[in-house]
């Protein structure tokens, strides 16, 4: 895995962790930074995560075509 994919995987892990935290905190409650957990925040985070997962998949298949991983 190249450095770009490594960084992307770290960002993906961050977003997955955020979604888990939001679920644990619950809608309507606040984070330690006083951010209110809303459906919109969760939906936006899920959307961004799906974009990142798609990008990682594109990079993976592009790398396979070029003979790298």
C-alpha positions as CSV (number, residue, x, y, z in Angstrom):
1,X,0.0,0.0,0.0
2,X,1.5,3.3,-0.9
3,X,1.6,6.4,1.3
4,X,-1.4,8.0,-0.3
5,X,-3.6,5.0,0.4
6,X,-2.2,4.8,4.0
7,X,-3.3,8.4,4.7
8,X,-6.7,7.8,3.1
9,X,-7.1,4.7,5.3
10,X,-6.3,6.7,8.4
11,X,-8.9,9.3,7.4
12,X,-11.5,6.6,6.7
13,X,-10.8,5.2,10.2
14,X,-11.3,8.6,11.7
15,X,-14.7,9.0,10.0
16,X,-15.8,5.5,11.1
17,X,-14.7,6.4,14.6
18,X,-16.7,9.6,14.5
19,X,-19.8,7.8,13.5
20,X,-19.4,5.3,16.3
21,X,-18.9,8.2,18.8
22,X,-22.0,10.0,17.4
23,X,-24.0,6.8,17.9
24,X,-22.8,6.4,21.5
25,X,-23.4,10.1,22.4
26,X,-26.9,10.1,20.7
27,X,-28.9,12.5,18.7
28,X,-29.6,15.7,20.6
29,X,-26.7,15.3,22.9
30,X,-23.4,17.3,22.8
31,X,-19.8,16.3,22.3
32,X,-17.0,17.4,24.5
33,X,-16.6,20.3,22.0
34,X,-20.2,21.4,22.6
35,X,-21.3,20.2,19.1
36,X,-24.9,18.9,19.0
37,X,-25.3,15.5,17.4
38,X,-27.9,15.8,14.7
39,X,-29.2,13.6,11.9
40,X,-27.7,16.1,9.4
41,X,-24.3,15.8,11.1
42,X,-24.5,12.0,10.9
43,X,-25.8,12.0,7.3
44,X,-23.0,14.4,6.2
45,X,-20.4,12.2,7.9
46,X,-21.8,9.1,6.3
47,X,-21.8,10.8,2.9
48,X,-18.1,11.9,3.3
49,X,-17.2,8.4,4.4
50,X,-18.8,6.9,1.3
51,X,-16.9,9.3,-0.9
52,X,-13.6,8.4,0.8
53,X,-14.4,4.6,0.5
54,X,-15.1,5.1,-3.2
55,X,-11.9,7.0,-3.7
56,X,-9.9,4.3,-2.0
57,X,-11.5,1.7,-4.2
58,X,-10.7,3.7,-7.3
59,X,-7.1,4.0,-6.2
60,X,-6.9,0.3,-5.5
61,X,-8.1,-0.7,-8.9
62,X,-6.0,1.9,-10.6
63,X,-3.0,0.5,-8.8
64,X,-3.8,-3.0,-9.8
65,X,-4.0,-1.9,-13.4
66,X,-0.6,-0.3,-13.1
67,X,0.8,-3.4,-11.4
68,X,1.0,-1.9,-7.9
69,X,-1.0,-2.1,-4.7
